[in-house]
Amino acid sequence: MKVTYAALFLLFAVVGCNNNQKSSENSNSIEVMEKKDSIENSDIRHQIANTNGFQNWKDVSEIAFTFNVDRGKNHFDRSWVWSPKTGDVSMKSTKDTVNYNRAKMDSLIMKTDAAFINDKYWLLAPFQLVWDDGITVSEKEDAVAPISKDTLNQLTIVYGNEGGYTPGDAYDFFYDENFKIKEWNYRKGNAETPSMSTTWEDYENFNGIEIAKMHKDSTGNFKLYFTNISVKK
């Protein structure tokens, strides 16, 4: 069964699309990225980011990955190559190949860029905690994780109501004593009930960048995962 690209985007772009105009990583300036990397890292967001290798991000010249989604018997994937220092992005799917620069976008490229923002957020959400501006942050100890029901720490971020693709959304990150994310909620429009909850598992280190390759919902019917990951410095 095939599903159109547009329908898949609407279905799967449920997390992370509101950081389009707020992330310092969108800048082509190495100076800006180095400044962000040198910010005092004693707060929870930086501790989570550093657990995943944020201190090494300034040396990354290219990151490539394939974003996969399985929902029941339906499968979807698209592949990306991103050069964060130059802003160059390449996307390849079963139907399209698109190349663009994030500093030179027009209305025709916005749909592809929205897909990139979504997929990158799933891949590098621990870094988005540091990159993204215009967010409200709150913390909670001894929170019950949505899937495992384990007792973990909780960090909640809520995006502002202006800018980006889907403003006003909220994310609950459930992390352990080592500041590693184990599960999360996505709450559209900061609703009380989560729109989606998934695990964070199958972590692997890629040239100093720690990535959770697998995300599953409570039923096991939905899987979002990454393959063909490479990180170049």
Phi, psi and omega in degrees: 000126180256143178239139184295156180302315182298317180295321179294323178298315180296326183286319190256347180277058185261354182225134165086006184279355184268010181257015185303315185253013186241349188270132177293338180292344179288342179287146176275000185277118176297326180299319180297315180296320180292325178296316178298320183292336183266358178300146179310127189251031181274346181280166185299318182302315180290326178294320176295315180298315182293329175300331180262012173092022182303328180297342180264352186297327183300341181265355184281126178259334181204140174227133180235146180195156172248126180266120183239142174226127172245122174234103187064235180268357181271135180234142176219142174209154172209148187245147183228147166230123185232130173253096187296334182284333181253340182086005180285136180227138175233130179239137177227124175234186180293338184247336189223154165230123184229133175237134179202171175242133187290347176269355185226050183270153172231182185297333182288335184264356187298321180296318178295319180293324176298321177294320178298314180301315179299309185292320178295325180295316176301320183289318191234034181305323177301328179281326178300332177302329179267320184292322192279135175258172175069032180241151173257133187242136173220156184231153179210131176266156176054049177269152179269119180293145189291332185254304182284338186066016175291157176271116183226176172273153183232131172241124180246132174238139178235126180279153179294169185272005180230147176086161178076186184274321182223077184292156174087004182279160182232151181223129176253117178260125178253117187231157183268188183292345177264009180065030176258129180291132180249327179207165172207160171248144165248128181236103183298129179062024181060032176294155181291322181270129180298140172282331179202143173228135178219164173280166167235111185212178180057053179290143175214145180268126178241096176055041177095354179252119182271126185230132172278115187276344187229138174225127181231150173271183185290338182271339186081358180280338180247126176226130174239124187211165184241139175227172176054041181276133172215144179232122180247142178245000000 
